Amino acid sequence: MSVDVVMAYDVSARLPWDRGENAFFVSLTAGTAEEVTTYWNNLCEGASVVRALGPAQWAPLHGTVTDRFGVTWIVELAATTADDDAANANDDNANDADTTTDAA
């Protein structure tokens, strides 16, 4: 099981800051729904769900949970689209063209 991105950041400016309650968030972004669900289920043991795991505008799966130690976790599935895949394929083709020389 692998995590594509692990990130920590401070609380949003729109929320009140409390060193003991919401000092920072930890974010896990995984590459498969199975990984996201496994992390989510493990973090939810003895935790408070802030936002249930489900689809969001920016990710196929996204959820927020405060674990039994008071750490707030953002867990989400990395968003991929057909457009991203096509762009990557075009970049690969362009790179291949750069290394091709004309034998004439």
Residue, then its C-alpha position, 0 to 999 in steps of 0.5 A: m500500500s502506498v500513499d502518493v502524498v502526505m502533507a501537513y498544514d495549518v488551520s484555515a484562516r476562516l476557522p478559529w485557532d486552538r492549539g489543543e483542538n485544531a492546530f494543524f491537519v494531516s492530509l493523505t492522498a492515495g492512488t486507489a479507492e482501496e487504499v483510501t478506504t483502508y486508511w479511512n477505516n483505520l483512522c476512524e477507530g475511536a475517532s470523530v468523523v468531521r466529513a464522511l468519506g464520499p465524493a467531492q468536487w475535487a476528488p472522487l473520495h474525500g473525508t475528514v476525521t479527527d482521530r482519538f489523539g486529536v489529529t485531524w486527517i484529510v483523506e482523499l483519492a487522487a483525482t485523475t481524468a481522461d483529459d489528464d491521461a490524454a495530456n500525459a500521452n501527448d507529452d510523452n509523444a512530444n518527448d519521443a519526437d524530440t529524440t527522433t532524428d531524420a536519417a535523410 
